[in-house]
Amino acid sequence: MRIDEIIQTGGPPVFSFEFFPPKTDEGEQNLRATLSALTELGPAFVSVTYGAGGSTRDRTLELTKWLKSELGVETVAHLTCVGASADALRATLREIAQAGIENVLALRGDPPAQTAAWQPHPNGLTYASELVELVCTEYGLCCGAACFPESHPESATPLSDLQYLKRKVDLGASFLITQMFFDNELYFRFVEAARFAGIEVPILPGIMPITSAKQIKTITALCGASLQPALLEQLERRTDDPESVAELGVAYAALQCADLLARGAPGIHFYTLNRSPATRAILSALKLQTPWGSSSSTAMVTDNSVNPMLSLSHPFASRSA
């Protein structure tokens, strides 16, 4: 089933998980056990990432097919432009379609390790928007794209980042998943600005439960997401107590998700880091409390009569990428 059909405006929230293919057979066995445990929670879909430079292509496709055929879970295959010609991308898309997978997350992708800057393949695509167009026009698959509440690290300005996002939607992207964030106001202000820019597709917030202080600092430094000072202070206090860090991470993410859903977010996309305990605890608590019961769909519908980009207090008016 197509993800844009699963995410219905005003319908129940959508919960989804993201995993990355491990590099070893042992790691893959562990991941399959994690997947089996998490799919018991009934996710709307599961996505499988694509390594830098397409380094996990075969494992990505293998896991995606296994999720779809063996576990019966709707899947989204990540696909990037890095290190692949346009013909190679077409071959991958044919394999995805032949496996009965209807959904692709189209990304430009990160350069391989030890590579100073991203370079397109000489016979490939330069931008994610070109990949979106290829997926939609030549294969008719449901295509999603990434978006950045704090702007893409390479964007000149937040406004130019939104304009580029609008192009991806105009070319066929029918749902969006955000980069991780730790301040919900960033998400709601971003959605407000996106709606004013004419981007009307569902925008799923991406949440990463913190399980390691060192790891989350590394990840946020790479992707440009910010950690709020109060949260960072609490993490610093627990540097020598990994269990306490994980407890804080689960509690913080649970509160964050509850607030997002109560204020109208269409669901939550969990960046699991291939672990199940934190995500299981958070999602189980959310399903017990159903904080979306009194939702007013704040995140899906906004007043387009006022341009949020013009407000000096609005983070998109002053912050550069």
N, C-alpha and C positions, 0 to 999 in steps of 0.2 A: 504493500500500500504506500502511496506517496505521502511524504511527510507534510506537505502543504495541505493535504486532506485530513491528516491526523490532527493537526493543530487547528482547531476550530475556534474562531473568535467567540468569546462568551461561553465556550464549553469548559469542561473540567480541565485542570492543569495537566500539562504533559511533562512526564519525567523521563529523562534519558541519560545514558552513561557514555563516556568516552574512554577508550582504551588505546594503548599503543602496542604493536607487535613486539614481543621480546626477541632478543637476538639468538637465544639458545633453545634447544629442544626442551630442556628442563624448565626454562622460564615459560615456554609456551604451555607446558603441562600445568604449571602453577596458575597461569592466566586462565586456562580453560576451567579450572576448579573455581576460580574467582567469578568467572562469567556465569557458571552454573548457579552459584549462590546468589548472585545479584539478579539474575533473570527471574528468580522466584518472586521478586518484588513487582513483577509485571511492568517493566519499562515500556514506554511507547515505542522507543527505538534505541539502538546502540550504534555508536560510530566507532570506526577503527582508523587510526591515524596512518599517515604515509611518511616514512622516515625521510630525513634530509637527503636530497638528491635521488629520491625514489629508492633509497637503500633497503626498504622493507616491502617493496612492491609485492613479491610473491607471498610473504607471510600475511600482509594486509588482505590480499584477495582470498587466501586460504581461510583466514579467520572469519572474514565477512561471509563467505559462502557457508562455513560451518554454522555460524550463528543463524543464518537464514534457513538452511536445510535441516539441521539437526535439532536446534533449540526452538525453531519456529519464531524467532524474534525479528522484527523489522530492523533492517540494517541500513547504515549510511556509509558508503565507502569514500574515504578521503582520497583526493587526487590532486597532485601538484604539477606545476609546469617545470620544476627543476630537473635538469639533466635528461630531459626527454624531448624527442622530436615530436612534431604534430602527428606524424604517422604512428609513433609509438603510443601516444596518448589515445589515438583512435583505436589501436589494437586493445589497449586496456579497457576502454569503454565498451568495446564489443564483448570482451570477456565478462565484464560486469553485467551487461544487459542479457547475455546468454545464460547467466547464472540466475536470472529472475530477480536481480537486485534493481530496484527502481529509483534509488536515491544516491546522489553524489554530493559531497561537499567540495566545491571547487576553490582551490587556494593557489596563490602564487608559489608559496613554499619558502622555506629557509635554505640558505646555501649550505653545502656540506661543511663539516667541521674543518677548521684551519683554512677556510676560504674567506678572504678579506671582504668581498662584496658579492652580492648576488649578480650572476650573469645568465642571461637567457641562452638556451641551447641554440646553436646557429640555425637549426631548422625547426625551432620550437616556438613557443609563445612567450610573450614578454610580461603580460599582465593577467591577473586572475579574471578580469572581465572578458578576456579573449577565451579563456577556458570555459567560463559560464556560457558564452555564446556557442561554443563548440558542443558542449553537453546538451544544450537545449535545442539548438537548431538541427543538429545532425543525428541526435539519438533520442530526443524527446523524453529524457529522464528528468525526474524532479531534481532540481539543483538548488543547493543552499550555498551560502557564502558567510565569511567571517566579518565581524564588525568590531569596533574598538571604542568603548566608552571614554577612554582617555586618549583617543586618536592613535593611529598607526605610528610606530616609532619613526618611520621615514616620511611621514606627511609633513608638508610645509606648514600647514595650518589645520586646525580642526574643521574649518569650513571646506577646505579643499578635500579633506578626507571624506566628508559627507557627500561632496559632489561626485567623488569617485565611487562611493558606495551606491549612490543613486544610479550610476551608469550600470553597475552590476545588476541591480534590480530591473532596470529598463531592458537589459539584455536577457532576462529570464530567471534570475535568482528569485525563488518564491518563499524562502524563509532565511532568517539570519540567526547566527549564534554569536554571542559576544565573547570577546576575550575575558579572562577572569578579572574580577574587580572585588574590592573589599569595602566599598562605600556605596550603599544603595542609591544615594542621591546622584551619583555619577551615571547610573543606569537610567533612572527616570528622566534626568535632564537630557541625556543622549536620545532617548526615545522621543521626547518632546521635540528636540531639534530635528530628528529624522522625519517625524510626521510633518513638520512644517516644510521640510524639503521635498515632500511628496513621496516619501518612502512608506508604503502602507502595509508591507508584508509583516508577518509575525517576527518578533525579535525575542529570541529565547536568551535569558541571562545565563552566562556560564559561571559556575561556582566551583572553586577548588577548596575542599576542606584541608586546613593546614594540619599536617601530621609531623612535620619536621621544621624547626626554625631555620636551620641552615639551608635546607632545600628550598623553602619558600622564598628566602632572600635571593637565592640564585635564580630561580624561575622568574620572579618579578623583575629582577635586573635585566634579564634577557628580553622579556616581552614588553617592558615599559609600564607595567601595572604598578600602582602605588600601595603601600601599606600605611594605614592611618597611624599617626604618632602614638595614640593610646594603645592600639593593638600591638604596634612594634615594641612599646615599652613592656607590655605584659609578656611578649615573647622573649624579650631580653632577660626578664626576671626568671624565666624557666629554661634558660639555655642548657643548664646542667641536669635537667629533669625531663627527658624525652616523653615520658608518660604524661606528665603535666601539660606539655605542649600539645600533645594529641587530644587531651581532654578539653583544653581551651579551644583548639581548632574545631572540634565537633560542636561544642556549645555555640561558638561564634557563627559557624556556618548554618546551624539550625535556626538561630535567631534571624540571621540574614535572609534565609529562604522564607521563613514565616512572614517576614515583613514584605518581601517581594510579592509573594502570593496574595497576601491580604490587600495589597495595593494594586493588584490587577495584572501582574506579570503572567504570561500565558503558560508558564511552566518553569522547570529548572533543568539545565543541562549540567551534569556533574562531571568534572574532570577528576577521574578516580585515581589516576596514577597507578592503575592496575591493582588497587587494593579494595577489599570489600568492607571491612569493619566500619570505617567512618561513614561511608555512604549508606550502608545498611541502617546504622543507628539514626542518621539524620532523616532519611526517607521514611523509616518506620514511625518516627515521632511525628513527622508532618502528616502522614496518613491517619494517625490517631487524632490529631488536633484539627485537621482540615481548616487551616487559617484562611483559605480562599472562600469560605462560605459566604462572607459578606463583602466580597470583592466588588468594586465599582468600575473595574476595567480601566483604571487610571493609565496603565501602561499601553493600552491598545488604542485608546481614543483620546485625543487632546484637542484643545481649542486652537485651531489654526489661524485665528484672527490676530494673534499676537506673535511676532517673530521672536523666539527665544534667543536667536543669535544676536539680537540687538541689545540685550540686557547686559550691562557692564558687570552685574553680579553673576551672570551665567558663565560657567567655566569655559564654554566653547567660544566665548567672545574675547577671552584674554590669553588663553593658554596655547602655546605653540608646541607642536610635536618635537 
